Amino acid sequence: MKNLIVLIFIVSSSLSAYAQFGVAVKYEKNNYREWGGLSLSENELVFKNDLTIGANYWFRLKNKRIEFLPELSYTLKNTEVNIDGVVATTDFEMGLSRIGFQFNTQIYPLDFEGDCNCPTWGKDNEFLKKGLFFTLSPGLDYFVTDLTYEGVSQSVDNFVSFKIGVGGGVDIGISNLMTISPFVLVNFYPSVNGALINDYFALECPTCEVIDRKTLNTQISAGIRLHFRPDYKY
């Protein structure tokens, strides 16, 4: 136990020497495949667009350009009203929001062996070498759902879903203390709970057999992350 405490202290001290923080805004396009037939139009999908904000803590390996950005995020509530005319009133709403955790891992292939005390954006002709990265982003999302019909809110089971994301981006130095990073990810949710959609169909046919409408979601996420480096040493 004593050795474990010493190890945690050493690791924490090491990480703090390289620490920085960041915030991100992401626009996300969803494809909940098994829910596609619920929209007002055959060409539309439910909950197709999301806006997500996040905050991360940054650390990296000392001698390799592999960086870690564990992130907490919140997706603003997305609503659908009177879907497919199932309920003959506009006083109907399904709501879906998410609270997420992602362990973003960024790899810089053009500077993998570099000893970059980033941001070092003042060096000539090294913009892509220092800034280009690929991302692997496993995570968990907690889905918060609600269903309102004729002014009455119904209880719907919230749930957790695993996801994995891959993508890339580039770091652009604004100053020694600030970096902006546009990025794109493709996130894959292999199993999203169908409780919200099940309850929706129960409004149409309360006596019908309940069908499990779990779905997968393939999501494209484009965003901008802003890093702050208060520990930077000139």
C-alpha positions in Angstrom: 0.0 0.0 0.0 2.8 2.4 0.9 4.5 1.7 -2.5 1.3 2.4 -4.3 0.9 5.8 -2.6 4.5 6.6 -3.5 3.9 5.6 -7.1 0.7 7.7 -7.4 2.6 10.7 -5.9 5.4 10.3 -8.5 3.0 10.0 -11.4 0.9 12.9 -10.3 4.0 15.1 -9.8 5.2 14.1 -13.3 1.9 14.9 -14.9 1.5 18.3 -13.2 4.7 19.4 -14.8 3.1 19.1 -18.2 -0.5 20.0 -17.4 -2.7 22.3 -19.4 -6.5 22.7 -19.8 -8.9 23.1 -22.7 -12.4 23.6 -23.8 -14.1 22.4 -26.9 -17.3 22.9 -28.9 -18.5 20.2 -31.3 -21.2 20.0 -33.9 -22.3 16.4 -34.3 -24.4 14.6 -37.0 -26.0 11.4 -35.8 -27.4 8.3 -37.6 -29.5 6.2 -35.2 -30.2 3.6 -37.8 -33.0 1.7 -36.3 -34.9 4.9 -35.5 -34.8 6.2 -39.1 -38.4 5.5 -39.9 -39.7 7.8 -37.2 -39.2 11.2 -38.8 -41.7 13.5 -40.4 -40.0 12.9 -43.7 -38.6 9.7 -45.1 -35.3 11.5 -45.7 -35.0 12.8 -42.2 -33.6 11.2 -39.1 -34.5 11.8 -35.5 -32.0 13.5 -33.2 -29.9 14.0 -36.3 -27.8 17.0 -35.0 -26.2 17.7 -31.7 -24.2 20.6 -30.1 -21.7 19.4 -27.5 -19.4 21.4 -25.2 -16.5 19.9 -23.3 -13.6 20.5 -20.9 -10.4 18.6 -20.8 -7.2 18.1 -18.8 -4.0 17.6 -20.8 -0.9 15.5 -20.2 1.6 13.7 -22.4 4.4 11.2 -22.5 7.7 12.8 -21.7 9.8 11.7 -24.7 7.2 10.7 -27.3 4.5 12.8 -29.0 1.6 11.0 -27.6 -0.8 13.2 -25.7 -3.8 12.5 -23.5 -6.9 14.7 -23.1 -9.5 13.1 -20.8 -12.6 15.1 -21.3 -16.0 15.7 -19.7 -18.7 16.8 -22.1 -22.4 17.9 -22.1 -24.7 17.6 -25.2 -27.5 20.2 -25.2 -31.0 18.8 -25.1 -32.2 17.7 -28.5 -36.0 17.5 -29.0 -38.4 16.0 -31.5 -42.1 17.1 -31.7 -45.0 15.1 -33.1 -42.8 12.6 -34.9 -44.5 11.0 -37.9 -47.9 12.1 -36.8 -48.2 9.2 -34.4 -49.8 11.5 -31.8 -52.4 13.8 -33.3 -51.3 16.9 -31.5 -48.3 19.2 -31.5 -48.2 19.0 -27.7 -45.8 16.1 -27.9 -42.0 16.0 -27.3 -39.2 13.6 -27.0 -36.0 15.0 -25.4 -32.5 13.6 -25.5 -29.2 15.0 -24.0 -25.9 13.4 -23.0 -23.3 13.6 -20.4 -20.0 12.1 -21.6 -16.5 11.1 -20.7 -13.9 10.5 -23.4 -10.2 9.5 -23.1 -8.9 11.3 -26.1 -5.4 10.1 -27.2 -3.5 12.1 -29.8 -0.6 10.8 -31.8 1.7 13.2 -33.8 3.1 11.0 -36.5 5.4 13.6 -38.1 7.1 14.5 -34.8 6.7 11.3 -32.9 10.3 11.3 -31.6 10.3 15.1 -31.0 11.1 16.7 -27.6 8.5 19.4 -28.3 7.9 21.7 -25.3 4.7 22.7 -27.1 3.5 25.1 -28.1 6.6 25.9 -30.2 4.9 27.5 -33.1 7.5 30.1 -33.8 9.8 27.7 -35.6 9.7 28.2 -39.4 8.3 25.5 -41.7 7.3 23.2 -38.9 3.5 23.9 -38.7 2.3 20.5 -39.9 5.2 18.6 -38.4 4.5 19.9 -34.9 0.7 20.2 -35.2 -0.8 17.3 -37.2 -2.3 14.6 -35.0 -4.5 11.5 -35.2 -7.0 10.7 -32.4 -8.3 7.6 -30.8 -11.3 8.4 -28.5 -12.9 5.7 -26.4 -15.6 6.9 -24.0 -19.0 6.5 -22.2 -22.1 8.6 -22.7 -24.9 8.9 -20.1 -28.1 9.5 -22.1 -30.8 11.6 -20.3 -34.2 11.2 -21.9 -37.7 12.5 -21.4 -41.1 12.1 -23.0 -43.9 14.7 -22.7 -47.5 14.2 -24.0 -50.3 16.6 -23.5 -48.3 18.5 -20.9 -47.6 15.4 -18.9 -44.0 14.2 -18.5 -43.5 10.5 -18.5 -40.6 8.6 -16.9 -38.1 7.1 -19.3 -35.1 5.0 -18.4 -31.8 6.9 -18.7 -28.9 4.7 -19.8 -25.2 4.5 -20.5 -23.7 3.7 -23.9 -20.1 2.9 -24.9 -18.5 4.6 -27.9 -15.2 4.6 -29.8 -14.0 7.4 -32.0 -11.2 7.9 -34.5 -10.2 11.0 -36.4 -7.6 13.7 -36.5 -6.8 17.4 -36.5 -4.1 20.1 -36.3 -2.8 22.4 -33.5 -2.6 26.1 -34.5 -0.6 28.2 -32.1 -2.2 31.6 -31.2 0.5 32.4 -28.6 2.8 30.6 -26.2 -0.1 30.3 -23.8 -2.9 29.4 -26.2 -3.5 26.9 -29.0 -6.6 26.3 -31.2 -7.2 22.8 -32.6 -9.8 22.1 -35.3 -10.6 18.4 -35.5 -12.9 15.8 -36.9 -14.0 12.5 -35.4 -16.1 9.5 -36.5 -17.8 8.0 -33.3 -19.4 4.6 -33.3 -22.0 3.7 -30.7 -22.6 -0.1 -31.1 -25.6 -0.3 -28.8 -28.0 2.6 -27.8 -30.9 1.7 -25.6 -34.3 1.9 -27.2 -36.5 2.7 -24.1 -37.4 6.3 -25.3 -38.5 5.0 -28.7 -40.4 2.1 -27.1 -42.4 4.5 -25.0 -43.0 6.6 -28.0 -44.6 3.7 -29.9 -46.6 2.8 -26.8 -48.5 6.1 -27.2 -49.7 4.9 -30.6 -50.6 1.4 -29.5 -50.7 0.8 -25.7 -51.8 -2.9 -26.2 -49.1 -3.8 -28.8 -46.2 -6.1 -28.1 -43.1 -4.2 -27.0 -40.3 -4.5 -29.4 -36.7 -3.8 -28.3 -35.6 -0.9 -30.5 -31.9 -0.8 -29.6 -29.9 0.9 -32.3 -26.3 1.7 -33.3 -25.3 5.3 -34.0 -22.6 6.4 -36.4 -21.8 10.0 -35.5 -19.6 12.5 -37.4 -18.2 15.1 -35.0 -16.5 18.3 -36.1 -15.2 20.7 -33.5 -12.7 23.3 -32.2 -10.7 22.9 -29.1 -9.0 25.8 -27.3 -6.0 24.9 -25.1 -4.7 27.1 -22.3 -1.1 26.6 -21.1 -0.6 28.4 -17.8 2.4 26.3 -16.9 4.4 27.3 -20.1 8.0 28.3 -19.4 9.6 30.7 -21.8 
